Amino acid sequence: MFDWEENPDLNITPFVDVMLVLMAILMVTAPTITFQEQITLPKGTRSKKVEKAPTLTIRMDRHRKIYLGNDTFTLRDFADNFRLKASTLNKKSDVLIRADESLPYKDVIYLLKSVKEAGFDRVSLLTE
């Protein structure tokens, strides 16, 4: 009848298959679970909005002509004229410099230095 002396083999393959399927389901659903905690944020004070400083754009074409609004300058007379004009401008405004890519490096740096010497701290060179 029954032979009790035999050691039965355990077949764990179905158990591993079930565990792999459960792990795959967990991996798929875990990123979609979001936890929402009830947070009460403190009330802020009502103050006026911070006004963004105006932006000043300076352009220099490949012929070394510099454009500031409706004014046109040469590279030679830009520094002096810009210093005079800077006295009427907001020093906290952002200055954006657009220079043609064919210009020599020293001309663009001269323009940047002239703007910095006029008292503007927030100067950026724009690229495409």
Backbone torsions as a table, in degrees:
resi	resn	phi	psi	omega
1	MET	NA	-101.8	-178.5
2	PHE	-99.2	136.5	176.7
3	ASP	-105.5	101.3	-174.6
4	TRP	-77.0	-9.3	-177.7
5	GLU	-83.8	-10.7	177.6
6	GLU	-74.6	141.9	174.8
7	ASN	-93.1	114.4	-179.7
8	PRO	-73.7	143.1	176.1
9	ASP	-88.4	134.4	176.5
10	LEU	-88.0	131.5	177.7
11	ASN	-99.9	105.4	-176.7
12	ILE	-97.8	3.1	-179.9
13	THR	-58.6	-46.4	177.8
14	PRO	-62.9	-35.6	178.6
15	PHE	-64.2	-43.1	179.0
16	VAL	-66.0	-39.6	178.2
17	ASP	-61.9	-42.9	179.7
18	VAL	-65.6	-42.3	-180.0
19	MET	-65.1	-39.1	178.0
20	LEU	-65.3	-38.6	177.7
21	VAL	-66.1	-43.2	178.2
22	LEU	-64.1	-38.4	178.4
23	MET	-66.8	-39.5	177.5
24	ALA	-63.9	-40.7	177.9
25	ILE	-63.8	-42.3	178.3
26	LEU	-63.1	-41.2	-179.8
27	MET	-66.9	-32.4	180.0
28	VAL	-77.0	-39.3	-175.0
29	THR	-87.5	-21.8	-176.2
30	ALA	-61.3	-42.7	179.8
31	PRO	-66.4	-21.0	-178.6
32	THR	-86.3	-10.0	179.9
33	ILE	-77.6	125.1	176.5
34	THR	-119.9	140.6	179.0
35	PHE	-104.5	132.7	177.7
36	GLN	-115.1	116.5	176.6
37	GLU	-102.1	143.2	178.7
38	GLN	-80.6	111.3	-180.0
39	ILE	-119.7	129.5	175.6
40	THR	-101.4	112.4	-178.8
41	LEU	-81.3	145.9	178.6
42	PRO	-70.5	152.0	178.3
43	LYS	-77.0	133.0	178.3
44	GLY	-89.2	165.5	177.0
45	THR	-85.2	149.6	178.1
46	ARG	-89.2	112.1	177.7
47	SER	-130.8	167.4	-177.6
48	LYS	-73.3	153.0	-179.0
49	LYS	-68.9	147.4	177.7
50	VAL	-75.5	125.6	179.4
51	GLU	-83.9	131.3	179.3
52	LYS	-76.0	134.9	179.5
53	ALA	-64.9	146.6	-179.1
54	PRO	-66.0	157.2	179.7
55	THR	-102.4	134.2	179.3
56	LEU	-111.7	123.1	-178.4
57	THR	-109.8	128.8	177.5
58	ILE	-117.7	128.3	-179.5
59	ARG	-117.3	142.1	174.9
60	MET	-131.0	122.3	-179.3
61	ASP	-87.7	-179.5	-175.1
62	ARG	-70.8	-12.9	177.3
63	HIS	-93.6	11.8	178.9
64	ARG	66.1	26.7	172.4
65	LYS	-90.1	133.7	-176.4
66	ILE	-111.4	131.1	-177.8
67	TYR	-115.7	126.6	176.9
68	LEU	-129.9	100.2	-174.6
69	GLY	65.3	-121.9	177.7
70	ASN	-94.8	-2.3	-178.2
71	ASP	-91.1	146.4	177.9
72	THR	-124.1	135.1	-179.5
73	PHE	-131.4	158.1	168.7
74	THR	-91.9	165.5	-178.7
75	LEU	-64.1	-33.5	-177.5
76	ARG	-67.2	-42.1	-175.7
77	ASP	-100.0	7.8	-177.3
78	PHE	-67.7	-45.9	-172.6
79	ALA	-58.7	-47.4	-178.5
80	ASP	-67.5	-45.0	-179.9
81	ASN	-66.2	-36.6	-179.9
82	PHE	-69.2	-36.1	177.6
83	ARG	-63.1	-40.1	177.6
84	LEU	-66.1	-42.4	-178.9
85	LYS	-71.5	-29.7	-177.5
86	ALA	-66.8	-21.6	179.2
87	SER	-66.2	-21.7	179.1
88	THR	-98.5	-3.3	-175.9
89	LEU	-101.3	160.0	177.1
90	ASN	-78.2	119.6	-176.7
91	LYS	-70.9	-16.1	179.8
92	LYS	-89.1	0.2	-178.3
93	SER	-75.5	154.0	176.7
94	ASP	-78.4	133.9	178.1
95	VAL	-111.4	123.2	179.1
96	LEU	-109.8	125.9	-179.7
97	ILE	-108.3	121.6	175.4
98	ARG	-110.1	115.0	-178.7
99	ALA	-124.0	142.9	178.4
100	ASP	-62.9	142.3	-175.9
101	GLU	-70.7	-16.9	-179.5
102	SER	-85.0	-3.4	179.9
103	LEU	-71.8	147.7	173.7
104	PRO	-65.0	149.4	-178.2
105	TYR	-58.1	-39.5	-176.5
106	LYS	-64.8	-30.9	178.9
107	ASP	-69.5	-40.1	179.8
108	VAL	-69.0	-40.2	178.9
109	ILE	-67.5	-35.6	176.0
110	TYR	-62.1	-42.6	177.6
111	LEU	-63.2	-44.8	178.4
112	LEU	-62.2	-43.4	-179.8
113	LYS	-65.3	-39.0	179.4
114	SER	-63.2	-40.1	179.4
115	VAL	-68.5	-42.4	179.5
116	LYS	-65.1	-39.2	179.6
117	GLU	-69.0	-22.2	177.7
118	ALA	-77.3	-6.0	175.1
119	GLY	109.2	6.8	179.3
120	PHE	-92.2	129.9	-177.7
121	ASP	-100.3	-27.0	-174.6
122	ARG	-100.9	80.4	-176.5
123	VAL	-115.6	133.4	-179.7
124	SER	-131.7	145.3	172.9
125	LEU	-96.8	126.6	-178.8
126	LEU	-92.1	140.1	175.0
127	THR	-130.2	170.3	176.0
128	GLU	-109.6	NA	NA
